Amino acid sequence: NNNKRTFSDTVTHGQTIDRAMRTSYLNQKNGRLALGALGALSNWANRKLNLYSVLLRRLDDAKVRRSP
């Protein structure tokens, strides 16, 4: 029977699985953080764009009112 695992094999295997799980958890966490940051950035950009478009519209209205 060649596939007997020694104790140290078992420990190594456990550490490998542990490391893989921790890595995947961290990747997911970082991914979520990145997505969250992107979301916040796009929300901020949208708010700024809305603000600018409102200001531009007001400027246009003012120009129209001023022109004879």
N, C-alpha and C positions, 0 to 999 in steps of 0.2 A: 504494500500500500504506500504509494509514493506521495500522495497528496495530503499527508499529515501536516497540519500547520503547527509550527513551534509557537511558544508563548510570545517570543519577540516578533514573529511574523504577524500574529494576531494584533499585537500592540501597534506595529507599523501600519497594518491595514486600517485599524481604528483611527490612527492619526491622519492617514491619507483621506479617509472619508470625512473626518472632522474638518480637515483643512479645506476640502472641496466644498463642504456645506458652508463653512464660514466665508469662503471666497465668493460663493454664489450669493450668499446673503448680503455681503458687502457690495457686490456688483448691483444687486437689485436695489439696495438702499441708495447707492450712488446714482443709479439710473433714475430712481424716483426723485432724488434731490435735483438732478439735472433737469428732469421734466418739469419739476416744480419751478425751478429758476426760469426755464424757458417760458412757462405759463405766465409767471409774474412779469417777465420782460415783455411778453406780447400784450398782456393787459395794460401795462404801463404805456407801451407804444400806441396802443389803440386809444387810450385816454388822451394822449398828447395829440394824436392825429385828429380826434374829434374836436379837441380844443382849438387846434389850428384851423380846421375847416369852419368852425363856428366864427372864429375871428375873421377869416377871409370873407365869409358870407356877410358879416356885419360891415366890413370895409366896402364890399361891393354895394351893399344897400346904401351906405353913406354916399358913395360916388354917384349912384343913380339919383339919389335925392338932391345932390348938389348940382348935377348937370341940368341945364335949362330945359 
